[in-house]
Amino acid sequence: MKKGYIILTIFILNSFSLSFSQSFKGNIWCFGDSSGIDWINPSSPTFFKSASKGRGGTVSICDSTGNLIMYAYGQALSLKRTCAINKYHKLMQFGDSIYSEELYNELLLLPLPQNDSLFYLFSIGVVNPNSYGLFYSILNYKANNDSGIVVQKNIQLNNLPAFDGLTAVRHGNGRDWWIVFKRYKPNPPIVLNNDLYVYLLDSAGVSGPSIQSVGNLHLDGGGHLLFNESGLKATLVTFNGVIEFFDFDRCNGVFSNPVIVQGYPGTGIGDYYGSCALSPDESKLYISAYTQYSTSASSVDTLFQFDLNAPDIMASKTVIFNMPNDGIGIGILKMAPDNKIYLASTFENYYPYQDTSYNVYNTYLSVINQPDSLGLACDFQPFSFYLGGARTYYGLPNNPDYELGAWVGSPCDTLTVGLTENDEKNDVFFQAWYNQEWNMIHVNASKLKGKGGVLRLFDVEGRVVYERKVDVIAGGYFTTEIVMNEIAAGVYIVSLTTEKDKVQGKILKF
């Protein structure tokens, strides 16, 4: 073998059994008072004016090339409703009066698996008994001359008070979704609980829940439940100071192995953890909080860092920044595609802002530029990311990781299950190999039955790291190269999907 080549040749065909394939992104953020950021080029984001007018959390979704499909935001005060907005930044038909309560992690927008036009918009009720529970509305973004329409609205899945931490993660099959609803019990008799309600969204719609009681017993109406990059671990932080980690099985939707870093204190004095974010290497945890030192003292809004590699994680707790005064409210943390963590803030807790209320606190986001670094070396820069004339409140988009793929090698992995080195029942030839000298993957195929398709490169966690549309030439032949200059060393799966065929193989970049 010539030096510099690793060749892995695999013959695979799943002919005539290819299901509808979906690929979405979350690169466009719409939030606050008309803020809009497009992260399709992470090193040079672009800004635009959105239709958002929300104090709390929002959701948005883009197609596989990064073009906006739709978004939604919650309105505060007496309105207490969510508005569904189309890609033209206009209210969808019947897109108003969707249940919500102006909170921060109360919305989710998920594609209906194996459907090319329908999306589920989930919302929760936290503090108002008239809207307690988990709800969904169904949106068809292609209907109404491509302007979208809400087909069904406010379908109730349960009537329980919700923890303001609604979240979702891709199923290990790379197609369906797990939705996680956490219960809150605010009314007498007050009962501490650790109940998680896990629902499944598949091509048939919503099913479940699986009710799981796991981890620390506590009483909290708000906080954040965050999945890590692989979707196999989750972090929970709560208003009453709980910090907890779980394992998560993306095949069966089960939480397990709770690790309690800080348990429920049983008092209203202390840190109220509102939002969290993990550093890219998952060695640091950042939490935005306000601290109540006594029943009479005013609170202090603070950004904390925790070293997850420390022998005592709680002892590693470091103050990164205190907000300047009580008039500046700390908000949601979110990792952006540039691997920096962004923090929203609000000015004087005022909604809506007056037309003249423009200042450094509400027209900028704060940024953690080096989130993998310990302590103040993380380079937190307050109020440094200008929003182009738009304004922020507390919230940032509550988008799940739309690009997370199958859990490669797991029992439910539809990407590689059944992968064999030679399937003699069919005659499609597929070959992929890595050329170290040129730092590229060569791909060849023949006897394909489709005319066009999609070429993808997946990492070992099922994440799409490369994707483009391709054409098959006459006779079923296909050949191309994938340049690997910006892709790290490791094991990858090369997948070629046409209208009738799906072929794939593993390569090693070293």
N, C-alpha and C positions, 0 to 999 in steps of 0.2 A: 504493500500500500504506500502511495506517495506520502511523504511527510507533510503534515499540516492538514490532513483530511480525516474526518470521522464520518463514515458512511453507515447509516442505518436505513435499510430498505425494507419497507413494509407494504404488503399487498392487502388491501382492505376494500370491501364494498358493502354498503348497506343499501342496496339498490331498491328503488320504489318504496322505501319506508321512511324517507326523510320527512320530518315534521317541520312545521312552520318555525322559522328561526327569527328571534328578536334580538336586537342590540340597541341599547340606549346609553346616553351619557347624562351627566349632571353638571356640565361645564358652565351653564348659564345660571347666575344667581339673580333673582328678583326679590327685593326685600325693602323694608323701611318705607320712606316717603320717596317713591319713584326711583330708587336705586336699581341699577342694573349693571352686572359685570359679566363679560364673556371671557372665560378662561381657556378657550380652545388653543390659544398659544400661551402657555403658562408664564413664560418669561416676559410677555408683553400683553397683559390683559387690556381689553377695550371696554369702554363705558357707554351706557345708553340710558335713556329715561324709560323706566318701566311704568306700568299702571298700578303698581303696588302702593297701598296706603295703609299698611299694617304696622301696628306697634310690636306684634309678636312674631311668631315663626311663619315661614312660608314654605312652599314646595315648588319645584320646577323640574321639567324633564325635556331632554333633547333627543333627536334621532341619532343614528350611528355616526353621522358626520358632524354632529355638534350643532345642528340647527334647532332652534327652539320649537317645541311642539305645543306646550301649554304651561301655565303655572297657576298658583292659587295663593291667596293671602287672607288672613283673618282681620276683621275690623274690631275695634275696641269700643268701650263705653256702652251706650245703650243699644248700639247696632248689634254687637255680638254675633257676627255671622261671617262666613267665608264667601269670597267671590272667586269663581273660576274664570280665568282669563285665557284667551286664545293666543296664537302666535303673532297676531296682529296687535296685541296689547289692548284688545277690546273684550268686554264682558261677553262670555258665551251666552247663547240663548238658554234661559232658565238657570243661569249660572250664579244667581244671587241667593241669599237666605239659606245657605248650607250651614248646618250647626257648627258653632265654634265658640270660644270664650276668650279671644285675644291673647292666648297664652303662647308658649314658646316651642313646644315639641308636640303639638296637638294635631298636626296634619301629616298625611302620607299620600303620595301619588304613585301608584303602581300600575304597570301594564298588565292587562289580562293575558296570561300565557297563551300562546298559539292563536292570537287574534291580532289583526293588523290595524285596528282602529279604536278599540275600547280600552279605557283606563278606569281604575277604581280610585276614588278620592276618599280616604278614610279621615274621620275626625272624632274627637272625644269631648265629653263634658266632664269638667273637674269640680267646679264650685257651685253651679246652679242646678238645684234639684230638678228643674224642669227640662234640663238637657243632659242629665247624667247618662253615661254609657259610651259605647263604641258604635259609630255609624259609618255607613258608606254611601257614596253616590257614584253613579256610573256615567262616564263622559265618553262621547264619540267625537273625536277631534276632527274626523274627516267629513262629518255630516254638515248640513247647512252651508253648502258651497265652500267647504274647507274652513269654515269659521267655528265649527264645533257646536255641540248641543249637550245639555245634561239630560240623559235619557231617564234616569231614576235618581231620586233625591232622598237623603236622610233615612235610609233603611237601617233600622236599629238591630244590632247584633247582641247587645246586652244593655242593661239599665243600671250598671254599677258606677259609682263615683270613680273617676279615673285619676291615676297618677299622671302628671303632665310630662310623660316620657315615652310617648308612642313611637315605636321604631319597627324596622323590618330588615330582613337579611335574605339573600338569595338561597333557595334550597340547594342542597348538594348536587341535585341533578342539573343545575345550571339553567333551569327553566322557570320553576315555580318560586313562590315567596312564602316565607314565614313572617307573620305579623305578630308583634308582641305588645300586649296590653297589660299594664300593671294596675292592680286594684288599690283604691284608696278608701278608707273607712272613716269619714270625718264626723259622723253623727253619733250621739250617745245611743247605746253604750259603745264607747270608743274601744275598738279591739285592734291590738297590734297584729300585723299580718305580713306575710312574705309571698303573696299569691301572684303568680304570673299566668296570664291567659294567652296561649299560643294558638293562633289561627293559621290555616293554610289557604293560600290563594293559588289555585291551579286553573286549568282550562275550563273546568266546570263551575268556577266561582269560588266563594268563600265557604270553608268548612271548619268545624271545631266548635269550641276550643278544647285544647288539652290544658287542664288546670294543674299547675305545678306549684307546690309550696316548697321553696328552697331558699336557704340562706338566713340572714338576720331578720328577726321580727322587729318591725318598726312601724311608725305612723308618719307618713309623708304624703303631701299632695303634689309635690313637684320635685324636680331634679332632672337627671339625664340618664338614659340607658343607651350605651354606645357599644357597637360591635367594632372589633379590630379589623385590620385589613383583610385577613383570611376569613373572617366571619366565624371563627371557631372559638373566640373568647369574647366576653362582654364585660363592660365596666358599668357599675351602678353608683351614682352619687345622688344624694337626696338633700332636701332643704334642712332636715334635722341632723345633718352631719355624718350620714352613713357613707362609707366607701367600701365597695365590695366587688370582687371579681368572680366570674363564673366561666366554666367551659360550656360550649354549646355544640351539639351534634346537628349538623346541617342536614343529615339524612332523616332523623326522626323528630327533630324540633325539641330536643330535651336539654334543659339546663342541668348542670351538675357541678360537683366539686367547688362549692362556694369558699372563697377566701375572704375573710372579713378583716379589712385593714383598720376600719374605725366603725364600731358598732353604734347602735341607737342610744343616745345619751339620756333620753327621757326628759329633756328640759328645753325650754325655748331660748336658753342662753347659749351662745356659741356660734359656730360657723354654719351658715345656710348655703349649701353647695347648689348652685343653679345650673352649671354647665361644665362639661369636661371635654378634653381632647388629648389624644395620645400623640407623642412625637413620632416621626416616620419610622424610627428604629424600635419604637414601642418600649423604650427604656425610661421615658419621662411621662408623667401624667400632669396635665395642667387643669386647674379648677378655678372657675370664677365664682366668687362668693361674696356675701355680705355678712359681717360679724356683729352680733349683738352682745356687747360686753356686760350689760345689765338691763334690767327692766326699764330703767329710766334714761339710760345713755342712748345717744344716737348711734346708728350703725356705721361701719366703715366698709366700703367696697374694695375687695382685694383680689388680686390674681396670685394663686399659689402654684408652686411646682413641687412634685413628689418624685423622688428617685426610685424607680421600681426595681432597681438592682441592689438597693441598699439592704443590709441585714434587717434593719428596722425601718420600714417605709414611712411610718408616721413620724419618726425622729428626723427624717430627711425633709420634712415640710419646710419650704422656703418661701418667704414673701418676695414676689417678683415686682409687684407694683401695688400701690394704694391709689385709688382714685382721688383727685384733688380735693373734693369736698362733697358734702351730702347732696349737692345738686346734680352730680354726675352719677348716673346709675350704670353699674356694670351689667353686661349682657351675655350673649351666647358666644361660645368659642367654636371655631370650625376650621378644619384643615382644608386648604385650597390645593388645586392641582400643582402649584409651585412648591409644595411640601413646606410651606410656611403656615402658621396658625394665626387666624384673624379673630379679633375680638370686637364685638359691637358694644356701643354704649348709647345711653340716652341722656338728654339734657333736661334737667329739672322735672323728670318724670311726667312730662306734659304731652298729652295727645288730644287732638292733633296739634302739631307745632303751629305757632302763629306764622303768617307769611313772612315776617321780618326776622324770624328766629333761625339765623344761620351763624354757626360758630365752629371753632375747631373741634368741639366735642361731638357734634352731630353731623358734620360733613366729612368726617374722616373715620376710618377704622384704625384700630391699633394692631400691631403686627409683632409676632414672635419670629424673628428672622432665622434663628439657629436653634430650633426646638429640641434637637438631640443633645445640646450642650447643657452642662450642669450649672444650676444657679443663675447668676446674673450674666454668665457667658452665653445664655440663650439669646441675648440681644433683643430684648423687648423694647419696641419703639412706640410709645403712646401717641395716638392721634397723628399717624404718619402716612396713612394711605388714603389719598384724596378720592372722593367719590364722584368727581366731575360735576359738582353742583347739586347733586341729590343729597338726601339726608338719611341717617340711620336712626332706628330706635333700639330696643333690646335685641330683636330677633335677627337670625340668619336662616337660610334655607335648611329645612329638616330632611334633606334628600338622603335616601339610602345609597349604597354603593351600587349603582346601576351596571357597572362594568365588571362586577365580580362574577366569575364564571363557575363552572362545575368544580366540585371538590374532587380533584383528580385522584384516582385510585381508590376512592371510597366505594362502599357497596352500592350507593345510589348514583354514582357518576355515569351519566349518559354520554359523556364525551369519550371515555376510553374503555368502558365496559364492553367486553366482547372483542377487544383489540387482539388480533392474532397476527403472526408473522406471515402466514400464507393461507388465504382462503381459496381453496381449490374450486369452490362452487361458482366463482365468477372470474372474469378475465380482465378486470381493470388493473392497470399497472400504476403504482405510485411510488415515487422515490424522493427522499429529501436528505440532504447531507450538508454538513457545515464545513466550509472552507476557511481554515484558520488564517491562511496567508492573506486572503482578500477580506476576511471578516464578514462573510455573507453566507446565507443558506441558498443552495441551489435546489429547485423544485422541478420535477418532471412527472408527467402523467400521460397516459395514453388510453384509448378506448373508453373515454368518458362519454356519457350519453347526453349530458346537458350542453347547452350553448353558452351559458354564463354562470357565474357564481361569485362566491366570496372566499378569499384566502385569509386565514387568521393564524396568528401565533399566540399560543396560550402558555403562561408560566405554570409551575407545578401547583399553584393554588387555584388554577382555572381562570386567572385574570387575562383578559385580552390585552396583549402588549403591541400587537400589530394587526391591522385589518385593512383590506382594500377589495374593491370589486374587480373581477377579472373576466376575460372572455376565453372561450374554448374554440380553437381553430378547427377547420374541417377535418374530419377523421377522428375527432375526439382527443386531439393532442393539446398539451399545455406545458409550457416551460416558463420559468421566471427565476428571479433572485430576490432575496430579502436582505437588505443591508442591515447589519447588526451593530453599527457604530454606537448607537445610544442605548443598546440593550445589554444588560449585565450578563456575566457568565452564569451558566446553569443549564438545567434540563428543560426543554420546551417541547410542545406538541404543535406540529404543523398540520393544519386542517384545511382541506379544500372541499367546499360544499357547492354543488350545482343543483339544478332543478330536480335531478333524479339520482344523484350519487353523493356519497359522503366518504371521502378517503382521508386518512390521517396517519401520521407517523411521528416518532419521537426523535429528537436530535439533542446533542450535547454541545453547547458552546463552552470553550475552556480558555 
